[in-house]
């Protein structure tokens, strides 16, 4: 099965790269500010959370705008990708009824396009680091394994939703509420240090904790990522990807009959 996945990717790699480029262009083609929206969107969210937490509730971590921005970049990448993946086969049914396309390419190309938008957000992050007098150290280079782990986890979740999205009609409505709750139970706007110590382990069951805290470590605190937690989620993600690919290939010919 894995050899089939590899061969299909090589066969359709031009289709994959073309769709990633088209994806990025289409999302800004009818907007006034174009690619600037990739910077403005996380920036506006950061400003809203900063206003609520710092100015209204008088709380928040030191350098709170950067603190929340580190989580927001990862979260926007995750939420955008899984929301697309839940309906990607249905939204591409016109193409699938005419030609064969490996279904795993749809969440993969969306994940890759959103990775590029995620990296684009680092333009704002660098400016913010300069503004708050935070000097990156060599630990900043350790962001590479975090991004790889993040990419793998998002693809794993997206691959599962690609399959279930065909059979569960209202899955996007469910995701809209579920992701909103998931954000608030993730340490995006608050530090684990404010939680009772005996309950912190519960939050480490949330994959976003490993990613958010690791990004902050290398960007803000000149520390290494939480490699143990990242490795655990890498293993879990690989298992989910393997199972997801097997399921998608098993139902491959049936998707077009349903949509």
N, C-alpha and C positions, 0 to 999 in steps of 0.2 A: 504493500500500500504506500509506504513512504517513497519507494522508487517511482511509483505512479505520480505522486504529488510533485516530486522533483522534476520528472519529465514534463508534466503539464505546465509547471511554472516556466521551464525553459522554452516550451513551445509557444506559450502565450506571454512571454516577457515583454514583447513590444506592445501588446495590447495593454498589459499592466502599466508600463511606464507612460503610455499615451493617456490612459485614463486618470492617472495621478495628476498629470499636467492639466488635463481638461477640468478635473475636479477643482483644482486650485484656481483656475481662471474663471470658471462659472460662478464660484461663490462671491466673486468681487466684480463680475462683469457689469451688473446693473446697479452698482452702488456709486455714490458720489465720491467717496473717499478711497475707494479701491482697496489696495493692499494695506492701507493704513488702518483698516478695521481690525486686522490681525493684531495690531498693537493697541488699538483703542478699546476693544472688547474686554480683555483681562484688566486693563488699566481702570476702566470705569467700575468694574466689579470690585477691584481693590479699593477704590476711593469710597464706594458705598459702604463696604465692610469697615473701613477705617473710620468713617464718620460715625457709624452706629456704635462700634465698640469703644473707640478712643474718645470721641467728643460727646457722645450721649451717655454711655455707661461708665466713662472714665476708667476703663480697664484696658487690657491689652499688653502684649509683650513689648520689650524694648525693640525699637526699629520695627514697629508693627506692620507698616506698609510692605516691607520686604518679607516679613514673616508670613503674612497671608498670601502674598504674591507667589511665593515658592509653592504653596499648596494649590493655588488657583491655576497656575500653568498646567500642572499635572492633571488636575481635575477637569479642566476644559477639554484637554486632549482625550481623556477617558470618556466623559459623558457624551461628547460629540460623536465619537466613534461608535459607542454601543447603541446610541439612538438611531444612527443610520443603519447599523447592521441588523437591527430588529425588523427592518422592512426592505432590506436591499434586494432580496430575490423578487419580491412583489413589484418593487419599483423598476426593476430591470426585466420584467416579464416580456416586454416587447422584443428585446434583444434575444432572450433565451428561447422564445418561440421560433426564432429564425435560424440561429446558429448555436452550436454548443460552446459554452464557456464554463471552465471549472468554477464552481460556486465559491470556493474558498478565496478566490481572487477579489471578490467584492469587499469583504471586511478587511482584507489585507491592503488593498489600495486606499481605502478610507483611513486606515490606521497610519499608513505611510504619509498621506496628505496632511493629516492632523499632526503628525510628528514634525513636519516641516513648519507648520504654523506654531507649534510649541517652541521650536528653535528660534523662530522669528521673534517670539516674545522675549528672548534674551537681550534684545536691543534695549527694551525698557529696563530690564533687570540690571544691565551694566550701568545705565544712567542712574538708577536708584542706588546702586552700590557706591558710586562716586558721590552722590548727594548726601548719603548717610555716613560717608567716610569709612566704609568697610573695604578693606584691601584684600582681594582674593589671594589665597596661598596655593601651594602645590596640591593641596587637598581638593581644589576646584576641579582638577583633572579627573578625580574619582567620580565625577558626575557621569562619566561614560558608562560604567557598569550599571548605574542606577537607571539611566535612560534605556539601556538594553533590557533590563528586567521589567521596566515599566511597559515597554513596547510588547514584550512577550506576554505579560499579564493581560493587557488590553486586547491583544489578538485572541487570547484564549477565551475571554468572556464574549468577545464579538462573534467568534466562530460558533459558540453555543447558541447565541441569540439569532444568528443567521438561520439556523435550522428551526428553532422553535417559533420564530417569527412567521414562518410559512403556515403553521398549524394553529397558532393562537392569534386570533384576529385583533384583540384589544391589548396586545402586549405593549404597544407604544404608550397607551394611556397608563398602564401599570408602571412602566419605566419612568414616566414623567414624575410620578409621585415617589417612587422608590428611590430614584437618584437624588431627589431633593432631601429625603430623609437621610440617605447615605452620606451626603455632604455634611449635614449637621452632626452626625455621630462620628465623623472623621475629624481629627485634630487639625482642621484647616484654619480656623479662626482662634483657636486656643491651644495652649500648651498642655501636655500631659501632666506637667508639674502641678497644675491647679487641681488635679483630681486626687481623691484619696488613694494612697499607695496600694492598698489591698485590692482596688478595682482596676488598676492600670493594665493588668494582664489581659483583661477583657478587650481593651482597645487594640492590643497587639494582635488580636485575631482578625482585625480589619486590615486588609492589605494596604489601604491608603496610609495607614500609620507608618508602615515601613518606608513607603515612598516619600511622604511629606517630610518625615523626620530626617531621612537620609539626604534629601535635597537641602534642607536647612543646615545640616551638619557641614556639608562641603561648601555651601555658598556663604553662610553667615558666621559659622562658629569655628571654622578651620579644623574640622574633625573628620574622621572617616565615616562613611555610611554605615548603616546597620547591616553588615554583610551577612550575618547569620539569618536574619529575617528575610533579606532579599533572596538568599539561596533557597530558603524554604519555599518562598513563593515562586521561584524559578522552577523548582521541581513540580509543584502543584500545577503551574501553568503548562508545563510540558505534557503532563498527564492529560490535562483538559484538552490541549491542542490535539494530542494523539487520538483521544476518544472522539473529539469533535470532527476530525477529518474522516475517521472511519464511518461515523454516522452520516456525514454529508455525502460521502461517496456511495454509501448504501442506498440512500434515498435520491441520489442524483437525478435519475430519469423520472422520478415521480413528482418533483417540484413543479415542473411546467404543467402537469396535469391538474394540480391543485390551484395554482395561481391563474 
